Amino acid sequence: MAKPLIVVESPTKVRTIKKYIGTQFNVTATAGHVKDLPPKEMGIDITDGFKPKYITIKGKQNIIKSLKSAASNASDIYLAPDPDREGEAIAFHTAEILKQKGRNFYRVLFHELTQNGITEAINHPQSLNQYKYDAQQARRILDRLVGYQVSPLLWRKVQGGLSAGRVQSVAVKIISDREREIQAFTPEEYWSITAHLSGETPPPFEAKLVKEDDQKITIPDEKTAHQLMAAVSAEQFTVAAILNKTIRKNPQPPFITSKLQQEAIQKLRFTAKKTMMVAQQLYEGIDLGPGEPTGLITYMRTDSTRIAAEAAQEAIQLIQETYGKEYAQDQPRFFSNKNKAQDAHEAIRPTSVYNTPEKMLPFLNGDQLSLYTLIWKRFVASQMSQALIDQKTVSIKAGKYTFNVSGSTIRFQGYMRCYLSEESEGESDKKKQELPELKEGAALKLLKLDPKQHFTQPPPRFSEASLVKELEENGIGRPSTYATILSTIQEKGYVELVNRYFRPNELGFIVTDLLVQNFPDIFNVEFTAKLENDLDRVETAETAFLDVLNQFYQPFSEKLELAKDGMLSIKGVGVKTEHDCPICGTKLHIKVGKNGPFLACNGYPECTYSRNFTRDEKGNIVPIEPSINSTNGQTCAKCGKPMVIRQGKYGEFLACSGYPQCKHTQSLQTGGGGGKTTGVHCPQPDCTGELVERKSKRGNIFYSCSRYPDCTYAIWDKPVDRKCPVCNAAFLVEKTTKKEGTFLKCLTEGCDYKITL
């Protein structure tokens, strides 16, 4: 009799699962999705109930062949892709592929890849969850309806190659709105006054002026500050009141996905994408010895703070053994979920707290150890005692003026001995001062008054961590989508990460404005959040996915028809600015070319003035004049005019200042190199250049011809000087993916040559 088959999503899990189930089952993997909507068409039949058209993903034919071979004559198939919506879709598609008479399918959910977790899941299989699959399908269909119908509008109205996304465009809008708040912000001056005081015993201390006649005081300028200082310095300072209290601080819950991403970004300087990649490795299994792969954490896509009672009890036992009984809870501490958090998974925690970071040190690389330590400490701290913090607040009177000073000391560390969140650490790093013994009514000596000028600050730009927090608080996206959203909005070229903070570029502003003007609801934060809730309600069987799609599509299709004619077309015309052309006086427009937005005279072709530009902190346009200084006095080989440096799609190059009458250009690099050489000749016919490594304006590495701009050949993958043994192409390219590792492949269309390194 054929063995039952377990089908997982990731090949990495296969070894881990085989370790625990022995030879009772066969185990194979789908390596992600095997079916999806077609890449070059919408693939949704709107007239037939939004029926999706699924096709086999290119390159997955061999995987499907392997699945069928592994299933062989097995009558029982256990479908075990990841326990989320995407995993449910993979399970359904795998069942469709392997379906045959007399074959039974079971859904198993591995929340942790441990002996207990795997055994429990296999012993208690479930049915395939149609509602969860419907929720996944509804999301994919909604994204297709928007992306495949709005993007062509942008191609016609703005520039070819642009794209719109139902959720990603809202994230860009959030960043753009914040940037405009910053640009519109006007700083306001204010002052503070600090009194340096001493009592009967040392040390001296500082107190801040906070009230006048028991009303909050505002000091708008230097003149007012000096008037107040003159009045205050004539008064006797006395201790008016002393308030002592003990604050009891509870630890925070174990991580949910969004909080893990935020903390890893802030503490470890990981990106959200990297955080999820490393967490996936910890979940799928780490070799703790020859043939001993072990899942070290529970499933990492969750918005639930629920934890298993036995896991909490194990943590309490470890705390007693490691820190002492006074640091441990008497009973497990459980945390309630916020709002309508899905409770299918536990919070992110170590599968065993006895796998301490110290014990795991020999088995984990640096990134894995850093993230595991964060998860381990956060979970252990969640079961530790409260921290006790003694706070002293002293109110000091000087006539009708009130000064305040506060100090705190930690009486008992409690959970803080193990873990401090980024927020708590920020609080603990605030300037602390040691206060002397003070008594109410005691006189104090004024040592000096210290005035200080301040200015109000604009709202901060979003970092990856704060953007994840903003998306979470506004209900945009879900735990499994945050990392993808942050990656996509950068890859699409609408925003840039500058010094770890997001800034929209000109194209981001233009596209956001057009989308909001023509689809005010669809690209609205509240509307998108409601749609996310609707998808959750599909998963919990509270509403039908066809109802969600119909309610969305009717108003969307009406707006779409209006936008086809009504959306402002800036193709060729551009967006009008308040700047006048310095040559002819006609208004300058922002136009979008193949190298991005630029300023151009609206009097073209009669006037050919154009410039690249940037914006200052207030959002004002600043034209960038071509540079002649860095060309070492080079002149045009054709007409003799000075050469200037211009910015192109693939970086800077030299161009004749006599453009457009003379269009001569040449590479800015010497020796025809133009970057780190690869030793691979350019494949373009009759081109004598070679491919060199370069960096784009957004910091991404690519490879292009050293003869740019005369030759514009460019690729993203690293070229390798090695002929293809199948089609005899001049070179191969090196690629690295999570699932396949590093390999060489041929770029020739129709040639499937690939070799793993």
N, C-alpha and C positions, 0 to 999 in steps of 0.2 A: 504494500500500500504506500502511495506517495506521501511524503512528508508535507504537512501544512507549510505555507509560505508566508513569511512576514515581509511586507514591502514598506521600506522607510523612504524618507525624502532625500537624506544626505548620505553619500557613500561612506563618510566618516563614521556614521553611527553603526555601520554593519559590524565592524570588529567589536565594538563595545557591547552590542546586543548578543552577538555570538558567544561572548565570554560568559554571559549569565544563563543563556538558554541551552548551552551545550549542543547536542546533535538532534534535539527533538524537532527543530524547525529548520527549514532553509530560510536564508535572509538575503534580500537584494534591495537595490535602491533605484529610485527614478531620476536622481540627480536634478531635483527641482521639478518644475512643470513639464509635462510631456505634450500637453495641448494648450493652445491659446487662440485668441482672435488673430486673424491674418494681419501681418505687419503693414501691408500696402493698401488696405481698404478698411472701411469702418467695420464691416463684418457684423452689422446689426440690421435685421429686417424690421424696420419700424412699423411697417403695415401688418406684420404678423406677430403682434404681441412682444415686440422687441426681442425676437428670437435671435440668439447669438449663433454665429457660424464658427465653430471650433475646427482648427486644423492641427495636424501634427507639427510641432515646432521643428524648424530646419535643424538637421543634425541629430535629431532624437530617434531616427529610425533604428539605429543599432541598439539604443537603450530599450526600445519597445520590443525588439527581437529578443534581447536578453531577458526581459520580463516574461515574455511568453515561454521562453525556454525554461526559466526558473520555475514557472508555474506548472509546466509539464502536465502531469495528470492529477495534480493536487486538487482535492475537492474543497479544501478550506483555505481561504486567503484572508490574512489579517492585514488590513490597511493601516499603516502606522506613520503617515507623514506628520509634520509638526501639528500640534494641537491648537490650530487657529483657523481663520477663514481660508487662507491660502492653502493650508494643508488639507482642509476639507475638499477644496476644489481638486487638488491633486488626487485625493482618494477617489472621488467620483469619476474622474477621467481614467484613472487606472482600472477601476471596476468596469468601465465601458470597454476598455481594451481587452481585458481578461475574461469578460463575461462569456460563459458557456453553460449549457444545460447540466444541471446537477451540481454546479459549483456554488458554494456559500461564501459570502463576503461579510467580514466583521471589521468594525472600526475600533482600533485601540489607540489610547492617548497616553503617550509617554511624557509625563510631566517632569520626570527626572530619570536619568539613565543609570539607575542603581539596581541591585538585585531585587529589592523590595518594589521599587517603582515599576520595573519591567514585569516582574511576576504578577503584581497586582493588576496591571493593565491587561495582560494576556488572559488572566483568570476571570476578568470581568469585562468582556468585550461589549461594545455598543453597536447600535445600528448606524449606518451612515446618516448624517444630520442634514436633511434637505433644507432646513431653515438657515443653517449656517452657510451652506452652499449658495442658497438664494441671495444671502446678504453679500457674499463675495461677488456673485454674478452681477448684482445690482450696481455695486461699486464700479466694476469694470465697464459695464454698459454705460453708466452715467459719464464716466471719464471719456469713453469713446464718443458719445453723443456730443460732448463739448469739444474735445480736442480735435476730432476729425471734421467738425463743421465750423468752428470758430477760427482754427488755424488757417484754412484757405482764405478766409476773409482778410486776415493779416497779410497773407502773401499778396493779395490784390491791392490792398489799401496802403501797405507800408513797405514791405520787402519780402522777397521770397525766402523760404527757410525758417521763418519765425513760427512760434508755436504758442498755444494757449492751453492751460490745464485747469481743470475745475478747482483743485485745491492749491496747486502750486501758484497760480495767478493771484489767489487771495493772499498767500504768504508774501508775494512780491508787493502787493498793495499795502500790507501791514508795514513792510520796510519802507516803502515810498511815502506813506502817510507820516511815519515817524521822521523821515528826512525833511519833509516839508515843515513839520513842527519845529525842527531844529533851525531851519533856514528862517522861519518867521519869528523866532524867539529874540526878544530884546532884553539883554541883561539889565538888572536893576541893582543899584548900589545899596549896600547896607553896612552897618558897623556893629562891632561888639566891643564890650569893655570888660576886661578881666582884672579882678583885684588880687594882688599878691599879698597874703596875710600870714600872720604868725600868732600863735596862742601862748599860753604859759609854758608849754613844753614843745620841743621840736617834733616833727619837721614843719617847715613853712608849707603853705598850700595855696591853691588858686581857687577862686570862686567867680562865677559869671553873673553879671547884672542881668536880671530877668524881669523885674517889675518896678513900676513907679506908681505910688498910691494904690498898691495891690492890683494894678492893671498891667497886662503884658506890655512890655516896652518895645518900641521900634525906633531904631537909630538910623535915619535915612542918609546922613552925610557927615563929613568930618567936622563941620561947624557945630552941629548938634552934639557930636561925640565930645568935643572939647568943652562945650557948655556943661554937659552932664558931669564930666570929670571934675570941673571946677566946683560944681555943687556937691558932688559926692565926697571929695577930698576934705571938705570942711566938717564932715559928720563923724561921729563916733561909731565904730563898727562893734556890734555885739551879736552873740549867738542867740537867735530868736527861738529856734526849735530844732530838735534832733529827732529824726524818725528812724528807728531801727526795725528791720523786718527780715525774715528769712524766706527766700524764694525757693520753692521746690520745682525743679525742672525735670520733666519727663523726657526720655529718649524719643527720637523720631521712629516711625515704622520702618520695617525693612523696605528695600527699594521696590518701587514699581518702575516700569521702563523709562518713563520720562524723567523721573528723579535720578535714576542711575545715569542717564545721559547727561543731565545737568551737572551732577557732581563729578563725573569723569572729565567733562569738558573743563570745569573750573579747577579741579585738583590735579588731574593728570595731563591736562592739555591735549586730551584725545578729541577727535571730532566725533559727532554723533554716529557717523557711519563706522568709524573705527571701533567705537565702543560696542556696537552691535556685532561686529565681526569677531572681536575677541570674546565677547560673551557667548557667541554661538560655539566657539571652540571649547570653552569651558563646559558648556552644556552637553555637547556631543561626545566628549570623552577625551581624557588625557592619559597617556601611558604612564602608569605609576610603577612600572616594571615590565619585564618581557612578557608580552601577552596579557597585560592587565590594564586595558583602557577603562577609565572610570569617569562618569559624568560628575563634575565637581559642583555644579549649581543646578537649580531647578530652571524650568523654561523661562526664557528671558524676555518674552513679549507678554506683558500683563499690566493691567491697571488696577489689580486687586492687592490689598494689603493683608489678605487672609494668610495664615500660616497653620501648618499641621500641629496639633497639640503635642505629638511625640517629638517633633523637631524643637519646639519651644522647651520641652522638658529636658531634652538632651543639652540644649544651650545652658539651661540653669545648672545642670550637673557640672558642665565644664567650667562655668563661672565660679562655682563653689570651690572646685579643685584648683583653679588658676589664680583667682583674685581673693578668695575668702568668702565665707557665708554672708557677710554684711553687704557684699556687692550683688548678691543674687536676689531675684524675686522669690517670694514664698510660693506663688502660683504663677503659671504662664501669663504673660501680658498679651492680650489680643487687641487688634486695632480695627475700627469700623471703616468701611469703605465710604468714599465721598460720592455724592450724587448717584448716578446709575452705573457705577463701575461694574464691568463684567466680572463675575466671580468664578469663571471656569478654571482659572489657574491660581496657584498660590503666588505670594510675593516672591521676588527673586532672593533666594537664600542658598547657603551651602547645603549640599545634600547630606553632609555630616560635618558638624562643627569640629570634630576631632581631626579632620583634615585641615589642620591649622596652616596659616601661611608659612610658618617656619618649616613644617614637615613637607610642604609642597615646593619649597625653594629649589630642590634639585630637579624637579620635573617640569617646571614652567619657565617660559622665556620671560623677559622683563615686562612686556606689556601684559601678558597673562597674569603674572604674579601681582602686578600693580592693581589690576581690576579685581582679581580674586580677593586681594587683601581688603579692598574697599567694600566689597559685598559681604565678606566674612565679618569684618568689624561692625558694620552697620547692623547686621542681624544679631550678633552676640550682644551688642549694646542695647538692642531693643528689649532684651530680657534682663537687663541689669537694674539696679536700684536707682531711685531718683538722685539727682545731684542737689546738694543743699548749699545755697549761696546767701551769705549774710550781706545785706545792703544797708548802708547808712547814708541818709540824705540830711544835710545840714542847711537850714535857712538862716541867713545872716541879714540883719537890719543895719542900714546906715541912713538914719533919718527916715524919709519917706521912700527910700529905695531898698529893694530886696535883692540879695545875691544868693545863689544856690551852688552847692557843691555836693557831689555824690561819690561814694567809694564803695567797693565791694570786695569781699574775700570769700574764697571757696572753703566752706566748712567741711564738706564731704564731697569727693569727686563723683562718686556713683558711676553712672554710665560714661561720664566724661573721661574716665581713666582709659577707656577703650576707644572711644570714637567721638569726634566732633564733626558736625556737618560744616560745609563751607560757610553757611550763614552764622552758625554758632561761633566758628573760629573768628569770623569778622567782628563779632561782638566782643569776643575775648581779647582781641588785639587792640581794642580801643584804649586810649591812654588812661592808665589807672594811676591814681596817686594815693600815697599813704597818708591818712589823716591822723593828726595828733589826738590825744584825749581831750575832748571838749565837753563843757557843761553849759546848759541853758543859762543865759544871762551873763556869761563870761565876756569880758572885754577882749577885743582883738586889735592887734597893731597892723595898720596899713603900711606895707612896705613900698608899694608902687601901684599905679593904675596903668594898664596896658591896653590902648585902643588898637583895633585891627579892622582894616577895610575888607569887605567881601563883595562878591557879586553873585546874584542868583544864576543858576546853571540851567541850560536847556535839558530837555529829557535826553537820556543817553541813547546812542544807537544800540541796536540789538546785537548781542554776541550770539553764538550758536546756543549757549545755555539759556540765555534770556528769551531767545526766539522760541525754543522748545517750550519754555514756561508759558509764553504768550499764546502759543498754539493750543497748549493743553488747557489753559484757563478759559480760552474762548471756544473750546470744543471743536477746533479745526484739526482734522486728521485723528488718528488713533495710534496707540503705542507702536504698532508695526510699521507705521508710515512716516514717523517724524524724521528718521535718518534719510529716507528717500526724498522727502520734501526738501530738506536742506541741501542735499546733493544736486537735485534737479534744478533748483532755481539758480544755482551757480553755473551748472553745465549749459543751461539755456542762454546764458550770457546777459541776463537781466540785472543781476546783482553781483557784487564783488565782495570778498572778505578782505578788508583792509585793516591791518594791525588787529586782527581777531574780531573786527566788528563789521556788520553788513552795511554796505552802501549801495543804493540803486544807481545804475548808470543811466545815461540819457535814454537809451532804448527802453530800459525798464520803466522810466517815467512815461514815455510816449505810449507804449503798449498798454500800461495800466490805465492811463487816462482814457484811451479809446475804448477799452473793455468796460470800464465803469460807466462811461457815458452811454454806451449802447446796450449793456446788460447790467443795469444797476442792481438787480436782485441776485442774479446768478453769481456775480463776483463780489458778493457782500458777506461780511464776516458772520452776521447773525443767520443769514440764509444758509450758508455753508454748514454752520454748526447744527442747524435744525435738520439738515439733510443727513449729517452724521448720526444724529439721534434716530432718525427714521431708519437708517441702516441697522442700527442696534435693535430697533423694534422688529425689523424683519427677522433678525437672528433669534429673537425670543418669541417669535410667532405672534406678536401683537398686531402686526400688519402684514399685508401681502406685498411682495416685491413689485408686482405689476402695478399696484396702486401707487407706490412710490414713484415708479418710472412715469406713469401717466400724469400724475400731479406735477412732476417736474417738466415733462416735455411739452405740454400744451403751451404754457406761457413762454417757455424757452424758444419754441419754434416760431412763435409770433414775433419775438424780439429778433430772431435770426433773419426772418424775412425783411423786417424793417431795416436791419443793419446792412443788408446786401446793397441797398441803394443809399441809405441814410448815413452810414459811417463815413466820417471825414476821410478822404483819400489824401495822403501826404506823399504818395509815390511821385517823385519828380518835383512836386510843389513844395513839400516840407511844411514845417510849423513856423508861423510868423513870430518874429521876435521884436523887441523894441529898439534894436540896434540898427543904425543906418550904415549903409555901405560907405567906406571911407573914400571910394573912388567916384561913385556916381550919385550917392545919396539915397538910393532905393533901399527899402527895408531888407535886412538880412533874414533868411529863413534857416531853420535847422532842417537839414536833409539827411536821409539815411542812404549811405552808399555801401558798397561791398566791404569797405573797411570800417564801417560803423558810422555814427552820426558826425556831421561836420556843418560848418557855417558856409552859406553860399548866398551870393547876391540874387535877389528875385528878378533882376534885370537880365539874367542869362538868356540867350547867348550873347547879347550886346555887351554885357559886362561879365567878365569871367572871374571876378574876385571870389576866393574861397579860402577858408582857414579851418584847421582843427581848433578845438576849443575845450576849455574846462570850465568848471563853476567854482566860485569861492564859497566860503562857509554860509553866506546869505543866499546862495543860489544864483548869484549874478553871473552872467556869461562873460568869460575872459578869453578872447581870441589868442591863439598861440601863433606867434610870428615865426616863420621859417628861420632856422639858424644858419648863419653863414660862417660864424666864428670857428666852428669845429670841423670845417672842411679843408683846413690847411691851405686856403687860397685856391682850391681847385677850380678850374674853369671848364665849361662845357666843351667837349671834344668836337661838337658839331657847329656851334655858333659863337663860342668864346665867352658867353656870359657866365657870371658866377654860379657855381653849383650850391644848392641849399639842401639841408636835411629835411626830409619829409617822413611822415609816419604811414606805413602801409599795413596791410593785413598780417604780414609776417615780420613786422618790425620796421626799423628805420632803414632808409635808402637815400641815395643822392639823386636829386632831380634838378634839371635846368631851371633857373629862375626866370627864364624867358617863356615858360609854359603859359598858354597853350600853343603859342606859335612854334616853340621848339619842345618836343616831348622826349628828349633824350634822358635816360636814366642809367644808373649803374649801381652796383653793390657798394654798400658803405664799407664792407670788409676788405682788407687787403689780401692779395694773394689768391683771390677767388674762393677763400675758405668760408668765412661768415659763420663761425661757430665751431664747436667740437666736431672734428671729422669722424665719419664712420667707415671710410674706405670703400664705400659703395658708390658706383657711378650712377648718375641720374638716368632713369630709364626712358626719358623723353627722346624721341627721334632727333638726331643731329645735335643733341645737347652735349657740351663738353664739361658740364659741371659735375659735382659729386654731392651726395646727400650729407648734410651736416645737422648736428643737434642744435636746436634753438628753443627759446622760451617765449611763449605768447604773452600778451599784455596782462593776462590773468594768472601768469606764473606756471602754465601747463607746458610740459616738454613736448615738442613735435620735431619732425625731421623734414627739411626742405632743401631745394637745390641751392648750391652756393652761388648760382648766377642770378638769384632773385634781384630785381624784379623782372629781368628779361625772361626768366623761366619760373613759373609759379607752381611747379610740381611740389606737393607736400603730402605727408602721411603722418598719422599719430603713432604707429607702432615702430619700434626700433628696427632698422634694417640690418641684416646680417649678410656679410659677403660670402654667400654659399648658394650655389645653383640648386634649383629644384630638380630632383632626380626623375620627376614624372613628366613635367612639361618643359624643362630646361630654362625656366625663367632665371634671370640674371641674379636675383637675390631672394632671400626669405625674410620674414619678419619675426621678431620675438614677442610673444604675448604671455601674460600671466593672469590667470583667473583663479578664483577661490576654489572652484570645483575641480579644475584640471591641472592646477599648478602652472609651471613654466614650460612652454613648448614653442617650437618653430612651425610656421605654416606658410603656405604659398598664397600670394595675393591674386594670382591669375584667376579670372572668373571661370568657373567650371572645374578648376583643379582643386581636389580635396586633400592634397598632400599635407600631412601634419606629423610631427615627431616630438615626443616628450623628451625634455632635457633631464 
